[in-house]
Amino acid sequence: MTEYLIRRILQSILVIFLISLVTFGLIHAAPGGPTQMMISPGMSPEAAEIQKHNLGLDKPVPEQYWNWIKGLLSGDLGKTFKNNTPVGDILWPTIKNTFVLMSFAWVISMLIAIPWGIYNSTKPYGLSDQTSNFISYVGFAMPAFWFGIILQQVFAIQLNWLPLSDMYAMDKQGNFSDLLYHLVLPCTVLILANLAAYSKYSRSSMLEVLEQDYIRTARAKGVPERKVIFRHALRNALIPIITVLGMELPTLVVGAALTESVFNWPGMGRLYVDMARAREYSVLMAIVLVTAVMVVLGNLIADILYKIVDPRVQLGRKGGKSA
């Protein structure tokens, strides 16, 4: 296990390095890259040269990349081109806000969807299963932004029960109950989308396990159904579910851009959209890097959970049961 973790961490560092290299190269090679966007139409050539020198854009691209990497290693994500604001001052608060929104939606979705999907696998095509299928179809078919607008129209504008947008009321910054009040609508949008995916995966994974020979053998021996489900089937059924949850982990920090935009939630998803419009490449590069780190971390955590859920899993080895 220790050897595997060390190998995976080294692989992860290599992957993040390659992603940073490709991202930096593509942004500087793209039309309208950093050098072009920071020159305003009314700026004199002399002023443009001074601005490029101040931002380090007059140096060769490999040297710029090396300076960027050195800054990252010391915790400096660079500065915005327009206002010369440290990227970290913009990025970290939005990550915290997105984490609050996404973690609420993620945890509630798991608590509802996984037990529900497992229950439906034991009673396929029953009323609960049909209801789950209907919700799943709605969740897959309805765009999140459209569902969010409908909720705003009904519960915020027509009924006036819930706030239309934002994270806090203007005079209640930091108030936890006010935060929960503002979380209801955006969380509902995200939960519907997650519920559709998680319950489907849970149900199909459990159904596949329940058709295995060792489950039939256990039932033929008279093992109680509850014991068959929770002791024999659930452990194996959780492995593909962990894969899905590991893939979803990065969204806890990266966020759902459309949902945050609809509800004016000051998170990282909305920041990405705003910075893409403003062509603030230093912020975009930082967001891509954070996303890459979270994807790699999510996969690593999923691999560790495989081993915890089923000790028979042989991580990274040939032969035997491997994840």
C-alpha positions in Angstrom: 0.0 0.0 0.0 2.8 2.4 1.0 4.7 1.6 -2.2 1.6 2.1 -4.3 0.8 5.4 -2.7 4.3 6.7 -3.3 4.2 5.6 -6.9 0.8 7.3 -7.4 1.9 10.5 -5.8 4.9 10.7 -8.1 2.6 9.9 -11.1 0.3 12.7 -9.9 3.0 15.2 -9.7 4.1 14.3 -13.2 0.5 14.6 -14.5 0.1 18.0 -12.9 3.4 19.2 -14.3 2.4 18.2 -17.8 -1.0 19.8 -17.5 0.6 23.1 -16.3 3.0 22.9 -19.2 0.3 22.3 -21.8 -2.0 24.9 -20.3 0.7 27.6 -20.2 1.8 26.9 -23.7 -1.7 26.9 -25.2 -2.7 30.1 -23.5 0.4 31.9 -24.7 0.1 30.5 -28.3 -3.6 31.3 -28.6 -4.7 34.3 -30.7 -5.4 37.2 -28.3 -3.1 35.8 -25.6 -1.8 37.6 -22.6 0.5 39.9 -24.5 -2.3 41.1 -26.9 -5.1 41.5 -24.3 -3.2 43.7 -21.9 -2.6 46.3 -24.6 -5.6 48.6 -24.8 -6.4 50.5 -28.0 -5.4 53.9 -26.6 -2.1 52.7 -25.0 1.1 54.1 -26.5 3.8 51.6 -27.6 6.1 52.9 -24.8 3.4 52.4 -22.1 2.6 48.9 -23.5 6.3 47.9 -23.3 6.5 49.2 -19.7 3.3 47.2 -18.8 4.7 44.0 -20.5 8.0 44.4 -18.6 6.2 44.9 -15.3 4.2 41.7 -15.9 7.2 39.8 -17.2 5.6 39.3 -20.6 8.7 40.6 -22.4 10.7 37.5 -21.4 10.9 34.3 -23.5 8.0 32.0 -22.9 10.1 29.2 -21.3 11.5 31.8 -18.8 7.9 33.0 -18.1 6.9 29.5 -17.5 9.8 28.9 -15.1 9.0 32.1 -13.2 5.3 31.0 -13.0 6.3 27.6 -11.6 8.6 29.1 -9.1 5.8 31.5 -8.0 3.4 28.5 -7.6 5.9 26.6 -5.4 6.1 29.6 -3.1 2.3 30.1 -3.1 2.2 33.0 -5.6 -0.3 32.4 -8.3 0.6 35.6 -10.2 -1.4 38.8 -10.8 -4.3 39.8 -13.0 -3.3 41.7 -16.1 -5.9 44.5 -15.8 -5.8 45.4 -12.1 -2.5 43.9 -11.1 -4.4 42.1 -8.2 -2.9 38.9 -6.7 -4.7 35.9 -8.2 -4.8 34.2 -4.8 -6.8 37.1 -3.4 -9.5 36.4 -6.0 -9.3 32.7 -6.1 -9.2 31.4 -2.5 -12.5 33.1 -1.3 -14.4 31.7 -4.3 -13.0 28.2 -3.7 -14.3 28.4 -0.1 -17.8 29.6 -1.3 -18.0 26.9 -3.9 -16.9 24.2 -1.4 -19.8 25.3 0.9 -22.4 25.0 -1.9 -21.1 21.8 -3.5 -20.4 19.9 -0.3 -24.0 20.5 1.0 -25.4 19.3 -2.3 -22.9 16.4 -2.6 -23.5 15.0 0.9 -27.3 15.4 0.7 -27.3 13.7 -2.7 -25.3 10.8 -1.4 -27.4 10.3 1.7 -30.6 10.2 -0.5 -29.4 8.6 -3.7 -27.2 5.7 -2.6 -29.6 4.1 -0.1 -32.5 4.7 -2.5 -30.7 3.1 -5.4 -29.8 0.1 -3.2 -33.4 -0.3 -2.0 -34.7 -0.1 -5.6 -32.3 -2.8 -6.7 -34.0 -5.2 -4.2 -37.5 -4.3 -5.6 -36.9 -3.5 -9.3 -39.8 -2.0 -11.2 -41.8 -1.3 -8.1 -43.3 2.1 -7.3 -40.1 3.5 -5.6 -38.0 2.3 -8.6 -40.4 3.9 -11.1 -40.4 7.2 -9.1 -36.6 7.1 -9.1 -36.5 6.5 -12.8 -38.9 9.5 -13.4 -36.7 11.8 -11.3 -33.6 10.5 -13.0 -35.1 11.3 -16.5 -36.0 14.8 -15.3 -32.6 15.3 -13.8 -30.8 14.1 -16.9 -33.1 15.9 -19.4 -33.6 19.3 -17.7 -30.7 21.7 -18.0 -29.6 22.9 -14.6 -29.8 26.6 -15.5 -33.4 26.1 -16.7 -34.5 24.3 -13.6 -32.8 27.0 -11.5 -34.7 29.7 -13.3 -38.0 27.9 -12.8 -37.3 27.5 -9.0 -36.5 31.2 -8.9 -39.7 32.2 -10.6 -41.9 30.0 -8.4 -40.3 30.1 -4.9 -38.5 33.5 -5.0 -40.6 35.7 -7.2 -44.2 34.3 -7.1 -44.3 32.9 -3.6 -41.5 35.0 -2.1 -40.5 32.1 0.2 -36.8 32.0 -0.6 -34.1 34.4 -1.7 -33.7 34.9 -5.5 -29.8 34.8 -5.5 -26.6 35.6 -3.6 -24.9 33.8 -0.7 -26.1 36.2 2.1 -28.5 39.1 2.5 -26.7 42.4 2.5 -26.9 42.9 6.2 -26.3 39.3 7.3 -22.8 38.5 6.0 -21.4 35.4 7.9 -24.8 34.5 9.4 -25.1 30.7 9.2 -28.9 30.5 9.2 -29.0 33.1 6.4 -26.5 31.0 4.5 -28.7 27.9 4.9 -31.6 30.0 3.7 -29.8 31.0 0.6 -28.5 27.5 0.0 -32.0 25.9 -0.5 -32.6 26.8 -4.2 -29.1 26.2 -5.7 -28.6 23.0 -3.6 -32.0 21.7 -4.9 -30.8 22.2 -8.5 -27.5 20.4 -7.9 -29.2 17.6 -5.9 -31.6 16.9 -8.7 -28.7 16.4 -11.1 -26.7 14.3 -8.7 -29.7 12.3 -7.6 -30.3 11.1 -11.1 -26.7 9.9 -11.6 -26.0 8.5 -8.1 -29.3 6.5 -7.8 -28.9 5.0 -11.3 -25.3 3.9 -10.6 -26.2 2.5 -7.2 -29.1 0.6 -8.5 -27.4 -0.9 -11.5 -24.2 -1.7 -9.6 -26.3 -3.5 -6.9 -28.4 -5.3 -9.4 -25.3 -6.6 -11.1 -23.9 -8.0 -7.9 -27.2 -9.5 -6.8 -27.1 -11.7 -10.0 -23.7 -13.2 -9.1 -23.5 -16.9 -8.2 -22.2 -16.4 -4.7 -25.3 -14.3 -3.9 -27.6 -17.1 -5.2 -25.5 -19.6 -3.1 -26.0 -17.5 0.1 -29.7 -17.2 -0.5 -29.9 -21.0 -1.2 -28.2 -21.6 2.2 -30.9 -19.6 3.9 -28.9 -16.6 4.7 -31.3 -13.8 5.7 -31.9 -11.3 2.9 -30.7 -8.3 5.0 -27.4 -10.1 5.6 -27.1 -11.0 1.9 -27.5 -7.3 1.0 -25.4 -5.6 3.6 -22.7 -8.2 4.2 -22.2 -10.0 0.9 -23.5 -7.7 -1.9 -23.0 -4.1 -0.7 -19.2 -4.2 -0.4 -18.7 -5.2 -4.1 -21.5 -2.9 -5.3 -19.8 0.1 -3.6 -16.6 -0.1 -5.8 -18.1 1.4 -9.0 -20.1 3.9 -6.9 -16.8 5.0 -5.3 -15.4 5.6 -8.8 -18.3 7.9 -9.6 -18.0 9.8 -6.3 -14.2 10.1 -6.8 -14.8 11.6 -10.3 -17.3 14.1 -8.7 -14.9 15.2 -6.0 -13.3 17.9 -8.1 -16.6 19.7 -8.5 -16.6 20.4 -4.7 -14.0 23.0 -5.4 -14.4 23.7 -9.1 -18.1 24.2 -8.8 -21.0 24.2 -11.2 -20.5 27.3 -13.3 -24.1 27.6 -14.7 -25.7 27.1 -11.3 -23.5 29.6 -9.7 -24.1 32.1 -12.5 -27.9 31.7 -12.3 -28.0 32.2 -8.5 -25.2 34.8 -8.5 -23.2 32.6 -6.1 -19.7 34.0 -5.6 -17.9 30.7 -6.3 -15.2 29.4 -8.5 -17.5 28.3 -11.4 -18.9 31.8 -11.8 -15.4 33.2 -11.5 -14.2 31.0 -14.4 -17.0 32.3 -16.6 -16.3 35.9 -15.6 -12.5 35.6 -16.1 -13.0 33.8 -19.5 -15.1 36.8 -20.6 -12.5 39.2 -19.3 -9.6 37.1 -20.8 -7.8 37.1 -17.5 -5.4 34.3 -18.4 -3.4 34.3 -15.2 -6.7 33.5 -13.2 -7.8 30.9 -15.8 -4.4 29.1 -15.6 -4.7 29.0 -11.8 -8.3 27.6 -12.1 -7.1 24.9 -14.6 -4.3 23.9 -12.3 -6.6 23.7 -9.2 -9.0 21.6 -11.3 -6.2 19.2 -12.3 -5.0 18.9 -8.7 -8.5 18.0 -7.5 -9.0 15.5 -10.3 -5.8 13.7 -9.4 -6.6 13.9 -5.7 -10.1 12.5 -6.3 -8.7 9.5 -8.2 -6.1 8.9 -5.5 -8.8 9.0 -2.7 -11.0 6.7 -4.8 -8.2 4.1 -5.1 -7.6 4.2 -1.3 -11.3 3.8 -0.7 -11.3 0.7 -2.9 -8.8 -0.9 -0.6 -10.8 0.1 2.5 -14.1 -1.1 1.2 -12.7 -4.4 -0.1 -9.3 -5.5 1.3 -9.1 -8.2 -1.5 -8.4 -5.4 -4.0 -4.8 -5.5 -5.0 -3.8 -1.9 -5.9 -1.5 -1.7 -8.9 -0.6 -5.3 -9.1 -1.1 -7.9 -11.8 -3.3 -10.9 -11.0 -6.0 -11.1 -8.3 -8.7 -8.6 -8.0 -7.6 -5.2 -9.0 -9.2 -1.8 -9.1 
